[in-house]
Amino acid sequence: MTKVKKFVIGELETNTYVLESGGVFAVIDPAENNEELLRFLSGKNVKYVLLTHGHFDHISGVNSAVNKTGASVCVHFLDSEMLRDGDKSFYTEHYGGIQPEIKADILLNDGDEISLGETKLRVMHTPGHTNGSVCYIIEKDRLIFSGDTLFRLSAGRTDLAGISPFVAARQELASLKKLAMIPGDFTVYPGHGEETTLQFERENNRYIT
């Protein structure tokens, strides 16, 4: 069974998740240089930093996590430029100054599988919030890490993708429908806010229903 630990980090209260399976760990969206997170990761076999998308509030702690653990950074290829461009990640607008460059080790595509100990995570490309937004799905444990695509009773903004908001909104709705069509129920761990379930969102989320 995959173990999940959540850290709520920064002024935007970004959810950073640490997964563990068979003694191997991964970090999803290290939001900032957070001492509590880094202490928890110290001495552990951290194989991956998994990014749901490239916005500043989900990537600002990547280099600290990599320096602490030596993990490989995974991001969808369409968001990889945001790791090098503070204007595109909104780092410059939020923090000012130059965003430290983040090296992407593994560029992801829709349908890729990532092995973590005894667990496999499937990559689902869910554009809308950004061009390269993804969800990580663990079928075996019925878990979805949805980033800023799906929240409890809400969905991610579509005016930050760097394309026409109308086009992004259409992409977002298609991505939400794609998630809703996954058979069965899953626990959903979003990029902000509290956990939910896929069935609850099917029945109650106005962006899906």
C-alpha positions as CSV (number, residue, x, y, z in Angstrom):
1,M,0.0,0.0,0.0
2,T,1.3,3.5,-0.9
3,K,1.6,5.8,2.2
4,V,0.8,9.5,1.7
5,K,2.0,12.3,3.9
6,K,0.8,15.9,3.3
7,F,2.6,19.2,4.0
8,V,0.7,22.4,3.5
9,I,3.4,25.0,2.5
10,G,3.6,28.7,1.9
11,E,1.1,31.6,1.8
12,L,-0.9,30.0,-1.0
13,E,-1.2,26.8,1.2
14,T,0.1,24.5,-1.5
15,N,-0.2,20.8,-0.8
16,T,3.0,19.0,-1.1
17,Y,2.7,15.2,-0.9
18,V,5.4,12.6,0.0
19,L,4.6,9.1,-1.2
20,E,6.3,5.9,0.1
21,S,6.1,2.4,-1.3
22,G,8.5,-0.4,-0.4
23,G,11.0,2.0,1.2
24,V,11.2,4.2,-1.9
25,F,9.8,7.8,-1.7
26,A,8.6,10.5,-4.1
27,V,7.7,14.1,-3.5
28,I,4.8,15.7,-5.4
29,D,5.0,19.5,-5.9
30,P,7.6,20.8,-3.3
31,A,6.2,24.2,-2.9
32,E,9.0,26.1,-1.1
33,N,12.3,25.6,0.8
34,N,10.4,24.1,3.7
35,E,12.5,23.0,6.7
36,E,9.9,20.5,8.0
37,L,9.7,18.8,4.6
38,L,13.5,18.7,4.2
39,R,13.9,17.2,7.7
40,F,11.3,14.5,6.8
41,L,13.1,13.7,3.6
42,S,16.6,13.6,5.2
43,G,18.2,10.1,4.9
44,K,15.3,8.6,2.9
45,N,15.5,7.0,-0.5
46,V,13.8,9.7,-2.5
47,K,13.7,8.6,-6.2
48,Y,11.5,11.3,-7.8
49,V,10.2,14.8,-7.5
50,L,6.9,14.7,-9.4
51,L,5.4,18.0,-10.7
52,T,1.8,18.3,-11.5
53,H,2.5,21.6,-13.4
54,G,5.0,24.4,-13.6
55,H,3.6,27.3,-11.6
56,F,5.8,28.9,-9.0
57,D,3.8,27.8,-6.0
58,H,4.4,24.1,-7.0
59,I,8.0,24.2,-8.0
60,S,9.8,26.7,-5.7
61,G,11.1,24.0,-3.4
62,V,12.3,21.6,-6.1
63,N,16.0,22.5,-6.0
64,S,16.1,22.3,-2.2
65,A,14.5,18.8,-2.4
66,V,16.8,17.7,-5.1
67,N,19.9,19.0,-3.2
68,K,18.8,17.1,-0.1
69,T,17.9,13.8,-1.8
70,G,19.4,13.6,-5.3
71,A,15.9,12.8,-6.7
72,S,15.1,13.1,-10.4
73,V,12.6,15.8,-11.5
74,C,9.7,14.7,-13.6
75,V,7.4,17.2,-15.5
76,H,5.2,17.1,-18.6
77,F,7.2,18.3,-21.6
78,L,4.8,21.1,-22.3
79,D,5.5,22.7,-18.8
80,S,9.3,22.1,-18.8
81,E,10.0,25.6,-20.0
82,M,8.3,27.0,-16.9
83,L,11.1,25.5,-14.8
84,R,13.5,27.9,-16.6
85,D,11.4,30.9,-17.2
86,G,10.1,32.9,-14.2
87,D,7.7,34.9,-16.3
88,K,5.9,31.8,-17.5
89,S,5.8,30.2,-14.0
90,F,4.7,33.6,-12.4
91,Y,7.7,33.4,-10.1
92,T,8.9,36.8,-11.2
93,E,5.5,38.4,-10.7
94,H,5.1,36.9,-7.2
95,Y,8.7,37.0,-5.8
96,G,10.5,39.4,-8.0
97,G,14.0,38.7,-9.2
98,I,15.2,35.8,-11.3
99,Q,13.8,32.3,-10.8
100,P,16.6,29.7,-10.1
101,E,16.7,27.3,-13.0
102,I,15.3,23.9,-12.3
103,K,16.7,20.9,-14.3
104,A,14.0,18.6,-15.6
105,D,15.4,15.0,-15.7
106,I,12.4,13.2,-17.1
107,L,9.9,14.7,-19.5
108,L,6.5,13.1,-19.2
109,N,3.8,12.3,-21.8
110,D,0.2,11.1,-21.3
111,G,0.1,7.5,-20.3
112,D,3.6,7.2,-19.0
113,E,4.1,4.9,-16.0
114,I,6.4,5.7,-13.1
115,S,7.6,2.8,-10.9
116,L,8.0,3.7,-7.2
117,G,8.9,0.7,-5.0
118,E,5.9,-1.6,-5.3
119,T,3.6,1.1,-6.8
120,K,3.0,2.3,-10.3
121,L,1.8,5.8,-11.0
122,R,0.1,6.5,-14.3
123,V,0.5,10.0,-15.9
124,M,-2.7,11.5,-17.2
125,H,-2.3,14.7,-19.2
126,T,-5.0,17.2,-18.0
127,P,-4.4,20.5,-19.8
128,G,-6.3,23.6,-19.0
129,H,-4.8,25.2,-15.9
130,T,-1.5,24.9,-17.8
131,N,-0.6,23.3,-21.1
132,G,1.3,20.6,-19.4
133,S,-0.8,19.9,-16.3
134,V,-0.9,16.3,-15.3
135,C,-2.6,14.1,-12.7
136,Y,-0.8,11.1,-11.1
137,I,-3.0,8.1,-10.7
138,I,-2.3,5.0,-8.6
139,E,-4.9,2.4,-9.7
140,K,-3.9,-0.2,-7.1
141,D,-4.6,2.1,-4.1
142,R,-7.4,4.2,-5.9
143,L,-5.5,7.5,-5.5
144,I,-5.4,10.6,-7.7
145,F,-3.0,13.5,-7.2
146,S,-4.8,16.2,-9.2
147,G,-2.6,19.2,-8.9
148,D,-4.6,22.3,-9.8
149,T,-6.9,20.5,-12.3
150,L,-9.5,19.3,-9.8
151,F,-10.3,20.6,-6.3
152,R,-13.1,19.8,-3.9
153,L,-16.2,21.3,-5.6
154,S,-14.0,23.4,-7.9
155,A,-11.4,23.4,-10.7
156,G,-8.2,25.2,-11.6
157,R,-8.1,28.7,-13.1
158,T,-7.9,28.8,-16.9
159,D,-6.5,32.4,-17.2
160,L,-2.9,31.4,-16.3
161,A,-2.1,28.9,-19.1
162,G,-0.5,31.4,-21.5
163,I,-3.1,30.8,-24.1
164,S,-6.6,32.1,-24.8
165,P,-8.7,31.7,-21.6
166,F,-11.5,30.4,-23.8
167,V,-9.3,27.7,-25.3
168,A,-7.9,26.8,-21.9
169,A,-11.4,26.6,-20.4
170,R,-12.4,24.1,-23.1
171,Q,-9.3,22.1,-22.4
172,E,-10.0,22.2,-18.6
173,L,-13.6,20.9,-19.1
174,A,-12.3,18.1,-21.3
175,S,-9.7,17.2,-18.7
176,L,-12.3,17.1,-16.0
177,K,-14.6,14.9,-18.1
178,K,-11.6,12.6,-18.7
179,L,-11.1,12.3,-15.0
180,A,-14.8,11.7,-14.3
181,M,-14.8,8.8,-16.8
182,I,-12.2,6.8,-14.9
183,P,-14.2,3.8,-13.6
184,G,-14.8,3.5,-9.9
185,D,-14.1,5.7,-7.0
186,F,-10.7,7.3,-6.0
187,T,-9.5,9.5,-3.2
188,V,-8.4,12.8,-4.8
189,Y,-5.5,14.7,-3.4
190,P,-5.6,18.2,-4.9
191,G,-2.9,20.9,-5.1
192,H,-4.7,23.1,-2.7
193,G,-7.4,22.5,-0.1
194,E,-8.8,19.3,1.4
195,E,-9.0,15.8,0.0
196,T,-12.2,14.6,-1.8
197,T,-13.3,11.6,-3.8
198,L,-13.9,11.3,-7.5
199,Q,-17.5,10.1,-6.9
200,F,-18.3,13.1,-4.7
201,E,-17.0,15.4,-7.5
202,R,-19.0,13.5,-10.1
203,E,-22.2,14.1,-8.1
204,N,-21.5,17.6,-6.8
205,N,-18.9,19.6,-8.8
206,R,-20.6,22.0,-11.2
207,Y,-17.6,21.9,-13.5
208,I,-18.1,18.1,-14.0
209,T,-21.9,17.7,-13.6
